[in-house]
């Protein structure tokens, strides 16, 4: 069952589990920070784990963005009117990019990922155009296409995405739902290490996140929240698994 939590509920539970530390729900008096210690810990926890692929932050977007004839570079600043282009900056990892050479073409063709240095050396003439870009690279939150498109094409992306920051008390996303316990324990680990300096809590949160090595292998106490989510992500792919046999 997925927890249906909010930003505020997550904060309140962490404060309770820290020993009813309600003082950690408000900015410390001499910190000059806008966020409370618990809010800072939650944001840091999300920043840590949003780089990892899970079933809930994977994206397959067939409407990623459309190319512009004669335009080589694509970013939020270069296409401020394109609502989809902001997703370039929000991608934590790009796995595959496909292109429909024309909007009426039902065929999607895989593009070849290149290094920025490679396209710097290859794309020597900015006036050369092609109806069918074949290569792409990523640098500085910018997508570069080669050859430079001569017509409007549709881009599709598969990868790992970031979500907008939690700001308001009732805000909710996958990090307050599917990954609620991961973020809760990671935030408590950060607080234990950097705010209250509690070694015992640090050890407990590490075991909660990654499993307890002192318990029998694959027992429910040994799994940990992170391996459990990784296992569910793997199960949802439907890929075959190698199972041990006893002879």
Buried (B, 14 or more C-beta within 10 A) or exposed (E): EEBEBBBBBBBBBBBEBBEEBEEBBEBEEEEEEEBBBBBBBBBBBBEBBBEBBBBBBBBEBEEBBBBBEEEBBBBBEBBEEBEBBBBBEBBBBBBEBBBBBBEEEEEBBEBEBBEEEBBEEEBEEEEEBBEBBBBBBBBEEBBBBBBBBBBEBBBBBBBBBBEEEBEEEEBBBBBBBBBBBBBBBBBBBBBBBEBBEBEEBBEBBBBBBBBBEEEEEEEEEBBBBBBBBBEEBEEEEEEEEEEEEEE
